[in-house]
């Protein structure tokens, strides 16, 4: 993806050198877009092939929305992130289904994690600390929604995303 995003960025820069950002900035942005698109397409294709399209896409969407507000751990490479994300979105909802009690426990665990650790944004996100309380409230409200929706797929997505918010590795202070 990195090579492709670089080639696209160079082509854009050559087509309009005056009104575009640097190749590096465009490459970074295109890399994010292409990696997200790859995860979406691979998850959708796998869902269509296995007959679980709705579950896989619900999982992906739920996990993604909560991740926007809660942050979470990032893998070291785009390839690792792509592979892990597709496997997570296609295996977890396929392999696990829960009864009401288990779903309530999952929702409670996700809620507790969000209350304790969200948001945990990536250090490169450069989010102002003053919006952290708002992000925490939104994250908590999203998890609380599933107490009413009773979706095991959404519950699994929220639990998986919640686990990425826990600071398992101690960060260096800035």
PALUM-792378 format. One record per atom (N, C-alpha, C, O, CB): residue in three letters; x negated, y, z. Coordinates in steps of 0.05 Angstrom, whole numbers, padded with zeros to 5 digits, always signed. Atoms other than C-alpha are relative to their C-alpha. Glycine has a CB too. Example, Ala and Ser with C-alpha at 12.3 -4.5 7.8 and 13.67 -1.06 7.14 Angstrom:
2
ala-00018-00024+00000ala-00246-00090+00156ala-00018+00024+00000ala-00039+00024+00013ala+00020+00001+00025ser+00016-00024-00001ser-00273-00021+00143ser+00015+00022+00014ser+00005+00044+00018ser-00009+00009-00029
***
This chain:
174
unk-00016-00024+00000unk+00000+00000+00000unk-00017+00025+00000unk-00010+00045-00012unk+00019+00000+00024unk+00017-00023-00002unk-00057+00047+00015unk-00011+00008-00027unk-00012+00031-00034unk-00024-00006+00019unk+00010-00005+00027unk-00085+00040-00055unk+00022+00012-00017unk+00017+00032-00032unk-00011-00025-00013unk-00022-00010+00015unk-00017+00051-00086unk+00007+00028+00008unk+00012+00045-00010unk+00025-00019+00003unk-00006-00027-00009unk-00002+00112-00043unk-00021+00020-00009unk-00015+00043-00015unk+00004+00000+00030unk+00022-00018+00010unk-00070+00141-00062unk+00003+00006-00030unk+00001+00029-00038unk-00028-00013+00005unk-00004-00004+00028unk-00057+00131-00136unk+00023+00018-00006unk+00021+00036-00024unk+00004-00027-00015unk-00023-00017+00003unk+00011+00163-00131unk-00007+00029+00008unk+00001+00048-00006unk+00025-00010+00016unk+00008-00027-00010unk-00017+00222-00091unk-00018+00014-00020unk-00015+00038-00025unk-00014-00002+00027unk+00018-00012+00020unk-00072+00233-00142unk+00015+00008-00025unk+00011+00030-00036unk-00023-00020-00008unk-00016-00007+00023unk-00022+00231-00199unk+00017+00025+00005unk+00020+00042-00013unk+00018-00024-00008unk-00016-00024-00007unk+00023+00282-00164unk-00018+00025+00000unk-00010+00045-00010unk+00014-00004+00027unk+00019-00023-00002unk-00037+00327-00150unk-00008+00009-00028unk-00010+00033-00033unk-00024-00007+00017unk+00008-00007+00027unk-00059+00324-00223unk+00022+00013-00016unk+00018+00030-00032unk-00010-00025-00014unk-00023-00011+00015unk+00011+00339-00248unk+00006+00028+00009unk+00016+00044-00007unk+00024-00018+00005unk-00007-00027-00010unk+00018+00401-00204unk-00020+00007+00022unk-00013+00007+00046unk+00029+00001+00011unk+00021-00005-00020unk-00048+00420-00169unk+00005+00025+00017unk-00005+00027+00039unk-00026+00003-00014unk-00004-00026-00014unk-00024+00490-00149unk+00020-00002+00023unk+00017+00010+00044unk+00008+00021-00019unk-00023+00000-00019unk+00040+00473-00111unk+00003-00026+00016unk+00025-00032+00026unk+00025+00005-00016unk-00002+00025-00015unk+00024+00407-00077unk-00020+00001+00023unk-00039+00017+00023unk-00006-00024-00018unk+00018+00003-00022unk-00009+00388-00012unk-00025-00015-00009unk-00028-00023-00032unk+00013-00014+00024unk+00024+00014+00007unk-00077+00355-00009unk+00006-00030-00005unk+00027-00040+00003unk-00021+00002+00024unk-00004+00028+00006unk-00084+00284-00034unk+00002-00017+00025unk+00018-00035+00027unk-00024-00011-00018unk+00000+00015-00026unk-00098+00259+00037unk+00027+00002+00014unk+00037-00018+00024unk-00022+00010+00018unk-00026-00004-00013unk-00034+00289+00065unk+00022-00015-00015unk+00039-00028-00003unk+00007+00030+00002unk-00020+00014+00016unk+00008+00263+00007unk-00003-00030+00003unk+00017-00045+00004unk-00001+00008-00029unk+00005+00029-00002unk-00025+00194+00012unk+00011-00010+00027unk+00023-00031+00028unk-00030-00006-00002unk-00010+00007-00027unk-00009+00191+00087unk+00030-00002+00000unk+00042-00022+00009unk-00010+00019+00021unk-00029+00000+00001unk+00063+00210+00076unk+00012-00022-00018unk+00031-00035-00011unk+00010+00028-00010unk-00009+00021+00019unk+00072+00164+00016unk-00004-00028+00012unk+00012-00046+00008unk-00015+00002-00027unk+00005+00026-00013unk+00041+00107+00057unk+00022-00007+00019unk+00031-00030+00020unk-00026+00001+00015unk-00023+00005-00019unk+00095+00115+00110unk+00025-00007-00015unk+00039-00026-00008unk+00005+00025+00018unk-00024+00005+00016unk+00150+00117+00058unk-00002-00028-00013unk+00018-00043-00012unk+00003+00022-00022unk+00003+00026+00014unk+00123+00057+00019unk+00001-00023+00019unk+00013-00044+00013unk-00026-00001-00016unk+00000+00022-00020unk+00112+00015+00081unk+00029-00004+00011unk+00037-00027+00014unk-00019+00006+00024unk-00028+00002-00009unk+00183+00030+00106unk+00017-00013-00022unk+00033-00030-00016unk+00011+00028+00007unk-00014+00011+00022unk+00210+00014+00037unk-00005-00030-00003unk+00013-00046-00008unk-00007+00014-00026unk+00007+00028+00001unk+00172-00052+00036unk+00014-00016+00021unk+00025-00038+00015unk-00030-00003+00002unk-00013+00014-00022unk+00200-00072+00104unk+00030-00003-00007unk+00042-00024-00003unk-00004+00015+00027unk-00029+00000+00006unk+00271-00053+00082unk+00006-00021-00023unk+00024-00037-00020unk+00009+00028-00009unk-00006+00018+00023unk+00267-00091+00015unk-00005-00029+00007unk+00011-00046+00000unk-00018+00008-00024unk+00006+00028-00007unk+00234-00153+00044unk+00021-00011+00019unk+00030-00034+00017unk-00028-00002+00014unk-00021+00008-00019unk+00285-00156+00101unk+00026-00005-00015unk+00040-00025-00010unk+00004+00020+00022unk-00025+00002+00015unk+00343-00144+00053unk+00000-00025-00018unk+00019-00040-00020unk+00005+00025-00017unk+00003+00023+00018unk+00318-00196+00003unk+00002-00027+00016unk+00016-00045+00007unk-00027+00001-00015unk-00001+00024-00017unk+00308-00248+00058unk+00028-00005+00010unk+00038-00027+00011unk-00020+00002+00023unk-00028+00002-00009unk+00377-00233+00085unk+00019-00010-00022unk+00036-00026-00017unk+00010+00027+00010unk-00017+00009+00023unk+00409-00242+00016unk-00005-00029-00006unk+00013-00044-00011unk-00006+00017-00024unk+00007+00028+00006unk+00371-00307+00004unk+00010-00020+00021unk+00017-00043+00014unk-00030-00003-00003unk-00008+00019-00021unk+00390-00337+00071unk+00030+00003+00008unk+00040-00013+00024unk-00017+00005+00025unk-00028-00004-00007unk+00462-00310+00075unk+00003+00014+00026unk+00025+00013+00038unk+00013-00027+00001unk-00001-00015-00025unk+00446-00267+00136unk-00006+00029-00004unk-00018+00042+00013unk-00019-00012+00020unk+00007-00028+00007unk+00441-00199+00102unk+00010+00019+00022unk-00005+00037+00031unk+00013+00007-00027unk-00012-00019-00019unk+00488-00163+00151unk-00016-00001+00027unk-00021+00020+00038unk+00029-00006+00005unk+00014+00002-00025unk+00452-00190+00213unk-00028+00012-00001unk-00036+00027+00016unk-00002-00029+00009unk+00028-00010+00003unk+00382-00174+00187unk+00000+00030-00003unk-00017+00043+00009unk-00013-00014-00024unk+00000-00029+00004unk+00400-00104+00165unk+00010+00014+00025unk+00001+00036+00031unk+00018+00007-00024unk-00009-00012-00025unk+00438-00090+00230unk-00024+00001+00020unk-00028+00020+00034unk+00023-00016+00012unk+00023+00001-00017unk+00376-00112+00268unk-00020+00021-00007unk-00030+00036+00010unk-00013-00028-00001unk+00019-00020+00010unk+00330-00069+00225unk+00009+00028+00007unk-00006+00045+00017unk-00005-00003-00030unk-00010-00027-00004unk+00374-00008+00230unk+00001+00007+00030unk-00007+00029+00038unk+00029+00002-00012unk-00002-00005-00029unk+00386-00015+00305unk-00028+00005+00012unk-00032+00023+00028unk+00013-00023+00014unk+00028-00002-00010unk+00312-00025+00320unk-00012+00027-00009unk-00025+00040+00006unk-00017-00024-00010unk+00011-00025+00011unk+00293+00034+00275unk+00011+00025+00013unk-00004+00043+00019unk+00005+00001-00030unk-00012-00024-00013unk+00342+00083+00305unk-00010+00003+00028unk-00017+00026+00036unk+00031-00003+00000unk+00010-00002-00028unk+00321+00067+00376unk-00030+00007+00000unk-00038+00022+00018unk+00005-00027+00015unk+00029-00006+00002unk+00248+00071+00355unk-00005+00030-00005unk-00024+00041+00005unk-00013-00017-00022unk+00003-00029+00006unk+00258+00142+00329unk+00001+00016+00026unk-00013+00036+00028unk+00022+00009-00019unk-00003-00016-00024unk+00278+00166+00398unk-00017-00010+00023unk-00025+00005+00041unk+00029+00000+00009unk+00014+00011-00022unk+00239+00119+00443unk-00030-00003-00005unk-00046-00006+00014unk+00011-00027+00008unk+00029+00005+00006unk+00172+00112+00407unk-00007-00029+00003unk+00010-00047+00000unk-00018+00017+00018unk+00008+00028-00004unk+00132+00050+00421unk-00027-00006-00012unk-00039+00011-00025unk+00020-00019-00012unk+00026+00009+00008unk+00069+00011+00407unk-00002-00002-00030unk+00017-00010-00044unk-00005-00027+00013unk+00006+00002+00028unk+00038+00013+00338unk-00022-00021-00004unk-00041-00022+00011unk-00008+00027-00012unk+00021+00019+00007unk-00001-00043+00306unk-00023+00015-00015unk-00018+00037-00024unk+00011-00023-00018unk+00024-00014+00010unk-00071-00026+00280unk+00001+00004-00030unk-00011+00024-00040unk-00024-00016+00007unk+00000-00003+00029unk-00057-00036+00205unk+00029-00001-00010unk+00047-00011+00002unk-00017-00022-00013unk-00026+00000+00013unk+00001-00024+00158unk+00009-00029-00007unk+00032-00036-00005unk+00000+00018-00025unk-00006+00028+00007unk-00003-00097+00135unk+00011-00015+00024unk+00030-00030+00021unk-00025-00014-00012unk-00009+00013-00024unk+00004-00122+00206unk+00028+00009+00008unk+00045-00007+00015unk-00020+00004+00023unk-00027-00011-00006unk+00063-00075+00218unk+00021-00011-00019unk+00043-00018-00010unk-00001+00031-00001unk-00019+00010+00020unk+00097-00096+00154unk+00007-00029+00005unk+00031-00036+00006unk-00011+00003-00028unk-00004+00028-00004unk+00088-00170+00167unk+00016-00005+00026unk+00036-00020+00026unk-00027-00015+00002unk-00013+00003-00025unk+00109-00165+00240unk+00029+00010-00001unk+00047-00004+00009unk-00015+00015+00022unk-00027-00011+00002unk+00170-00121+00225unk+00018-00018-00016unk+00041-00023-00007unk-00001+00028-00013unk-00017+00017+00016unk+00196-00166+00170unk+00006-00026+00015unk+00029-00035+00015unk-00013-00006-00027unk-00004+00025-00015unk+00186-00229+00212unk+00019+00005+00024unk+00037-00011+00029unk-00026-00011+00010unk-00017-00007-00022unk+00219-00195+00272unk+00029+00003-00009unk+00047-00008+00004unk-00010+00026+00014unk-00027-00006+00010unk+00279-00171+00232unk+00014-00024-00012unk+00039-00025-00014unk+00000+00022-00020unk-00012+00023+00013unk+00290-00238+00198unk+00001-00025+00018unk+00019-00042+00015unk-00015-00006-00025unk+00000+00024-00017unk+00272-00290+00251unk+00016+00004+00025unk+00031-00015+00033unk-00029-00007+00007unk-00014-00004-00026unk+00299-00260+00315unk+00030-00003-00002unk+00042-00019+00012unk-00008+00027+00012unk-00030+00003+00001unk+00372-00251+00294unk+00008-00028-00011unk+00031-00036-00006unk+00012+00021-00017unk-00006+00026+00011unk+00369-00318+00257unk-00002-00022+00021unk+00014-00041+00021unk-00018-00006-00024unk+00006+00021-00019unk+00341-00359+00314unk+00015+00002+00026unk+00018-00019+00040unk-00029-00001+00005unk-00012-00004-00027unk+00376-00330+00374unk+00028+00010-00002unk+00035+00029-00017unk-00017+00020+00016unk-00027-00011-00005unk+00448-00321+00393unk+00006-00004+00029unk-00003-00023+00041unk+00022-00014-00019unk-00003+00000-00029unk+00471-00306+00463unk+00030+00001+00008unk+00047+00011-00006unk-00014+00023+00012unk-00026-00001-00012unk+00531-00315+00507unk+00003+00027+00014unk-00016+00041+00017unk+00005-00023+00020unk-00006-00026-00012unk+00564-00256+00542unk-00018+00007+00023unk-00028+00030+00024unk+00029+00000+00009unk+00017-00005-00023unk+00524-00262+00606unk-00028+00007-00009unk-00041+00026+00001unk+00000-00023+00019unk+00027-00005+00010unk+00458-00266+00569unk-00002+00027-00014unk-00022+00041-00011unk-00009-00022-00019unk+00000-00026+00014unk+00477-00206+00526unk+00000+00023+00020unk-00014+00043+00017unk+00025+00002-00019unk+00000-00021-00021unk+00493-00165+00588unk-00027+00003+00013unk-00036+00025+00018unk+00022-00007+00021unk+00027-00001-00012unk+00426-00184+00618unk-00020+00013-00019unk-00037+00028-00010unk-00009-00028+00008unk+00018-00013+00019unk+00390-00164+00554unk+00005+00030-00001unk-00015+00045-00001unk+00005-00012-00029unk-00006-00028+00000unk+00426-00098+00552unk-00010+00014+00025unk-00021+00036+00024unk+00030+00005-00003unk+00010-00011-00025unk+00409-00086+00625unk-00030+00003+00000unk-00041+00023+00010unk+00009-00017+00024unk+00029-00001+00002unk+00336-00102+00613unk-00009+00022-00018unk-00027+00037-00011unk-00012-00027-00010unk+00007-00022+00019unk+00333-00055+00553unk+00005+00027+00013unk-00011+00045+00010unk+00016-00003-00026unk-00007-00025-00014unk+00367-00001+00594unk-00021+00007+00021unk-00030+00030+00022unk+00028-00001+00012unk+00020-00005-00021unk+00319-00008+00652unk-00027+00008-00012unk-00040+00027-00003unk-00004-00026+00017unk+00025-00007+00013unk+00259-00006+00605unk+00001+00028-00011unk-00018+00044-00008unk-00007-00020-00023unk-00003-00027+00010unk+00285+00057+00571unk+00000+00021+00022unk-00012+00042+00019unk+00026+00002-00016unk+00000-00019-00023unk+00298+00090+00638unk-00028+00004+00011unk-00036+00026+00018unk+00019-00010+00022unk+00026-00001-00012unk+00228+00074+00662unk-00022+00011-00019unk-00039+00026-00010unk-00009-00027+00010unk+00023-00005+00018unk+00184+00083+00600unk+00005+00017-00024unk-00014+00028-00036unk-00010-00026-00009unk-00006-00016+00024unk+00220+00120+00544unk-00002+00030+00006unk+00004+00038+00029unk+00027-00007-00013unk+00013+00008+00025unk+00198+00158+00507unk-00030-00005+00003unk-00042+00006+00021unk+00005+00022-00021unk+00029+00006+00001unk+00129+00131+00492unk-00009+00004-00029unk-00015-00015-00043unk-00006-00029+00011unk+00007-00005+00028unk+00112+00166+00427unk-00029-00006-00007unk-00046-00007+00011unk+00006+00028-00008unk+00027+00004+00010unk+00051+00151+00385unk-00016+00026+00005unk-00005+00048+00003unk+00000-00007-00030unk+00017-00024-00006unk-00007+00197+00403unk-00003+00019-00024unk-00009+00042-00020unk-00027-00009+00009unk+00002-00016+00024unk-00008+00222+00331unk+00026+00015-00007unk+00027+00031-00025unk-00008-00017-00023unk-00026-00012+00006unk+00066+00243+00333unk+00001+00030+00006unk+00016+00044-00006unk+00021-00015+00015unk+00002-00028-00007unk+00049+00310+00365unk+00028+00011+00008unk+00035+00033-00001unk-00011+00016-00022unk-00026-00009-00010unk+00118+00315+00398unk-00004+00018+00024unk-00020+00011+00042unk+00019-00024+00006unk+00002-00016-00024unk+00127+00371+00448unk+00011-00014+00024unk+00033-00026+00022unk+00014+00027-00004unk-00009+00014-00024unk+00133+00344+00518unk+00027+00010+00010unk+00041-00005+00023unk-00021+00004+00022unk-00026-00011-00010unk+00193+00389+00532unk+00024-00014-00012unk+00046-00012-00001unk+00001+00030-00007unk-00023+00014+00011unk+00237+00346+00486unk+00001-00029+00010unk+00020-00044+00003unk-00001+00000-00030unk+00000+00027-00010unk+00219+00281+00522unk+00025-00007+00016unk+00036-00029+00012unk-00025-00005+00018unk-00025+00007-00014unk+00279+00285+00569unk+00023-00005-00019unk+00040-00022-00014unk+00007+00022+00020unk-00021+00004+00020unk+00325+00292+00509unk-00003-00027-00014unk+00017-00041-00018unk+00000+00023-00020unk+00005+00026+00013unk+00293+00232+00475unk+00007-00023+00018unk+00018-00043+00010unk-00029-00002-00009unk-00007+00021-00020unk+00301+00191+00539unk+00030-00003+00001unk+00040-00025+00001unk-00012+00007+00027unk-00030+00001-00002unk+00375+00209+00544unk+00012-00013-00025unk+00029-00030-00022unk+00011+00029+00003unk-00010+00012+00025unk+00387+00191+00471unk-00006-00030+00000unk+00011-00046-00007unk-00012+00014-00025unk+00008+00029+00000unk+00349+00125+00479unk+00018-00015+00019unk+00028-00037+00013unk-00029-00003+00009unk-00017+00013-00020unk+00389+00108+00542unk+00029-00002-00011unk+00041-00023-00007unk+00000+00015+00026unk-00027+00000+00010unk+00455+00126+00509unk+00003-00021-00023unk+00024-00035-00024unk+00008+00028-00011unk-00001+00020+00021unk+00439+00083+00448unk+00002-00028+00012unk+00018-00044+00003unk-00025+00002-00018unk-00001+00026-00012unk+00426+00023+00492unk+00027-00004+00014unk+00038-00026+00012unk-00023-00003+00021unk-00026+00002-00014unk+00489+00037+00533unk+00023-00006-00020unk+00042-00019-00013unk+00006+00026+00015unk-00020+00005+00019unk+00530+00035+00469unk+00006-00030-00004unk+00028-00038-00009unk-00007+00012-00027unk-00004+00028+00005unk+00518-00039+00463unk+00015-00014+00023unk+00024-00037+00020unk-00027-00014-00004unk-00017+00011-00021unk+00553-00051+00530unk+00029-00001-00009unk+00045-00017+00000unk-00003+00016+00027unk-00027-00001+00011unk+00616-00032+00492unk+00003-00015-00026unk+00024-00026-00032unk+00008+00030-00004unk-00002+00014+00026unk+00599-00061+00424unk-00003-00030+00002unk+00007-00045-00015unk-00022+00011-00019unk+00004+00028-00005unk+00578-00129+00451unk-00012-00015-00024unk-00003-00037-00031unk+00026-00013+00007unk+00013+00013+00023unk+00533-00145+00391unk-00027-00013+00009unk-00045+00001+00019unk-00006+00021-00022unk+00025+00014-00008unk+00480-00198+00404unk-00023+00009-00018unk-00046+00010-00010unk+00003-00030-00001unk+00021-00009+00018unk+00442-00174+00342unk-00011+00027+00009unk-00035+00031+00009unk+00011+00001-00029unk+00009-00026-00010unk+00439-00103+00367unk-00014-00002+00027unk-00034+00011+00031unk+00024+00020+00002unk+00013+00005-00026unk+00422-00127+00437unk-00028-00011-00003unk-00046-00002+00011unk+00017-00019+00016unk+00027+00011+00006unk+00364-00167+00409unk-00018+00021-00011unk-00042+00023-00004unk+00002-00024-00019unk+00016-00021+00012unk+00340-00108+00368unk-00008+00020+00021unk-00032+00028+00022unk+00016+00015-00022unk+00007-00019-00021unk+00343-00061+00428unk-00020-00012+00019unk-00038+00002+00029unk+00026+00008+00015unk+00019+00012-00018unk+00307-00111+00472unk-00028-00002-00013unk-00048+00005+00000unk+00009-00029+00008unk+00026+00001+00014unk+00252-00122+00420unk-00013+00028-00001unk-00037+00030+00005unk+00004-00011-00029unk+00011-00027+00001unk+00244-00047+00411unk-00008+00010+00028unk-00028+00023+00031unk+00020+00019-00012unk+00006-00009-00027unk+00246-00035+00486unk-00028-00011+00009unk-00043+00003+00023unk+00022-00010+00020unk+00026+00012-00008unk+00187-00082+00496unk-00024+00015-00011unk-00045+00014+00000unk-00001-00030-00009unk+00022-00015+00012unk+00145-00039+00450unk-00005+00027+00014unk-00025+00039+00010unk+00005+00005-00030unk+00002-00026-00014unk+00157+00022+00495unk-00017-00003+00025unk-00028+00016+00035unk+00028+00010+00007unk+00016+00005-00025unk+00124-00010+00556unk-00029+00005-00006unk-00040-00007-00025unk+00005-00029+00011unk+00029-00005+00004unk+00053+00016+00562unk-00017-00023+00011unk-00028-00022+00032unk-00009+00027+00013unk+00015+00024-00009unk+00020-00053+00566unk-00030+00006+00003unk-00043-00005+00021unk+00005-00023-00021unk+00028-00007+00000unk-00048-00023+00552unk-00002+00029+00010unk+00012+00046+00001unk-00014-00003-00028unk+00003-00027-00011unk-00071+00037+00592unk-00012+00018-00020unk-00033+00012-00032unk-00017-00001+00026unk+00010-00019+00019unk-00080+00098+00548unk-00021+00018+00014unk-00019+00023+00038unk+00023+00017-00012unk+00019-00020-00010unk-00139+00145+00557unk+00015+00027+00003unk+00031+00034-00015unk-00025+00003-00018unk-00012-00026-00003unk-00118+00212+00584unk-00013+00020-00018unk-00038+00019-00022unk-00001+00010+00030unk+00012-00019+00019unk-00127+00270+00535unk-00020+00019+00013unk-00031+00036-00001unk+00022+00015-00013
***
